[in-house]
């Protein structure tokens, strides 16, 4: 489905919580060059299925960013996190 990057743990702090070590998962999704009405629905469903599968394993989305590719199109890069175990 897309390239997977290694999961890393990064300690973070917040004024509302004690120091927490997070695991991060970064993945890219290749999308079609142009989303037509027909394939846009399928692409969104594919991303939704991924989000639900990862959410079932305790991951939450931190960011989803389109990144342009050459010569046309783009990929979506997702960043997810969960407390490190």
Contact map, one row per residue, 1 for C-alpha under 8 A:
1110000000000000000000000000110000000000000000000000000000000000000000000000000000000
1111000000000000000000000011110000000000000000000000000000000000000000000000000000000
1111100000000000000000000011100000000000000000000000000000000000000000000000000000000
0111110000000000000000001111000000000000000000000000000000000000000000000000000000000
0011111000000000000000001110000000000000000000000000000000000000000000000000000000000
0001111100000000000000001100000000000000000000000000000000000000000000000000000000000
0000111110000000000000111100000000000000000000000000000000000000000000000000000000000
0000011111000000000001111000000000000000000000000000000000000000000000000000000000000
0000001111100000000011110000000000000000000000000000000000000000000000000000000000010
0000000111110000000011110000000000000000000000000000000000000000000000000000000000000
0000000011111000001111000000000000000000000000000000000000000000000000000000000000000
0000000001111100001111000000000000000000000000000000000000000000000000000000000000000
0000000000111110111100000000000000000000000000000000000000000000000000000000000000000
0000000000011111111000000000000000000000000000000000000000000000000000000000000000000
0000000000001111110000000000000000000000000000000000000000000000000000000000000000000
0000000000000111110000000000000000000000000000000000000000000000000000000000000000000
0000000000001111111100000000000000000000000000000000000000000000000000000000000000000
0000000000001111111100000000000000000000000000000000000000000000000000000000000000000
0000000000111100111110000000000000000000000000000000000000000000000000000000000000000
0000000000111000111111000000000000000000000000000000000000000000000000000000000000110
0000000011110000001111100000000000000000000000000000000000000000000000000000000000110
0000000111110000000111110000000000000000000000000000000000000000000000000000000011110
0000001111000000000011111000000000000000000000000000000000000000000000000000000011110
0000001111000000000001111100000000000000000000000000000000000000000000000000001111000
0001111100000000000000111110000000000000000000000000000000000000000000000000011110000
0001111000000000000000011111000000000000000000000000000000000000000000000000111100000
0111100000000000000000001111100000000000000000000000000000000000000000000000111000000
0111000000000000000000000111110000000000000000000000000000000000000000000011110000000
1110000000000000000000000011111000000000000000000000000000000000000000000011110000000
1100000000000000000000000001111100000000000000000000000000000000000000000111000000000
0000000000000000000000000000111110000000001000000000000000000000000000001111000000000
0000000000000000000000000000011111100000000000000000000000000000000000001000000000000
0000000000000000000000000000001111100000000000000000000000000000000000011100000000000
0000000000000000000000000000000111110000000000000000000000000000000000001000000000000
0000000000000000000000000000000111111111000000000000000000000000000000000000000000000
0000000000000000000000000000000001111111000000000000000000000000000000000000000000000
0000000000000000000000000000000000111111100000000000000000000000000000000000000000000
0000000000000000000000000000000000111111110000000000000000000000000000000000000000000
0000000000000000000000000000000000111111111000000000000000000000000000000000000000000
0000000000000000000000000000000000111111111100000000000000000000000000000000000000000
0000000000000000000000000000000000001111111110000000000000000000000000000000000000000
0000000000000000000000000000000000000111111111000000000000000000000000000000000000000
0000000000000000000000000000001000000011111111100000000000000000000000000000000000000
0000000000000000000000000000000000000001111111110000000000000000000000000000000000000
0000000000000000000000000000000000000000111111111000000000000000000000000000000000000
0000000000000000000000000000000000000000011111111100000000000000000000000000000000000
0000000000000000000000000000000000000000001111111110000000000000000000000000000000000
0000000000000000000000000000000000000000000111111111000000000000000000000000000000000
0000000000000000000000000000000000000000000011111111100000000000000000000000000000000
0000000000000000000000000000000000000000000001111111110000000000000000000000000000000
0000000000000000000000000000000000000000000000111111111000001000000000000000000000000
0000000000000000000000000000000000000000000000011111111100000000000000000000000000000
0000000000000000000000000000000000000000000000001111111110000000000000000000000000000
0000000000000000000000000000000000000000000000000111111111110000000000000000000000000
0000000000000000000000000000000000000000000000000011111111110000000000000000000000000
0000000000000000000000000000000000000000000000000001111111100000000000000000000000000
0000000000000000000000000000000000000000000000000000111111100000000000000000000000000
0000000000000000000000000000000000000000000000000000011111110000000000000000000001000
0000000000000000000000000000000000000000000000000000011111111000000000000000000111000
0000000000000000000000000000000000000000000000000000011001111100000000000000000111000
0000000000000000000000000000000000000000000000000010000000111111000000000000011110000
0000000000000000000000000000000000000000000000000000000000011111000000000000011110000
0000000000000000000000000000000000000000000000000000000000001111100000000000011100000
0000000000000000000000000000000000000000000000000000000000001111110000000001111000000
0000000000000000000000000000000000000000000000000000000000000011111000000001110000000
0000000000000000000000000000000000000000000000000000000000000001111100000111100000000
0000000000000000000000000000000000000000000000000000000000000000111110000111100000000
0000000000000000000000000000000000000000000000000000000000000000011111011110000000000
0000000000000000000000000000000000000000000000000000000000000000001111111110000000000
0000000000000000000000000000000000000000000000000000000000000000000111111000000000000
0000000000000000000000000000000000000000000000000000000000000000000011111000000000000
0000000000000000000000000000000010000000000000000000000000000000000111111100000000000
0000000000000000000000000000001111000000000000000000000000000000000111111110000000000
0000000000000000000000000000011010000000000000000000000000000000011110011111000000000
0000000000000000000000000001111000000000000000000000000000000000011110001111100000000
0000000000000000000000000001111000000000000000000000000000000001111000000111110000000
0000000000000000000000000111100000000000000000000000000000000001111000000011111000000
0000000000000000000000001111100000000000000000000000000000001111100000000001111100000
0000000000000000000000011110000000000000000000000000000000001111000000000000111110000
0000000000000000000000011100000000000000000000000000000000111110000000000000011111000
0000000000000000000001111000000000000000000000000000000000111100000000000000001111100
0000000000000000000001110000000000000000000000000000000001110000000000000000000111110
0000000000000000000111100000000000000000000000000000000000000000000000000000000011111
0000000010000000000111100000000000000000000000000000000000000000000000000000000001111
0000000000000000000000000000000000000000000000000000000000000000000000000000000000111
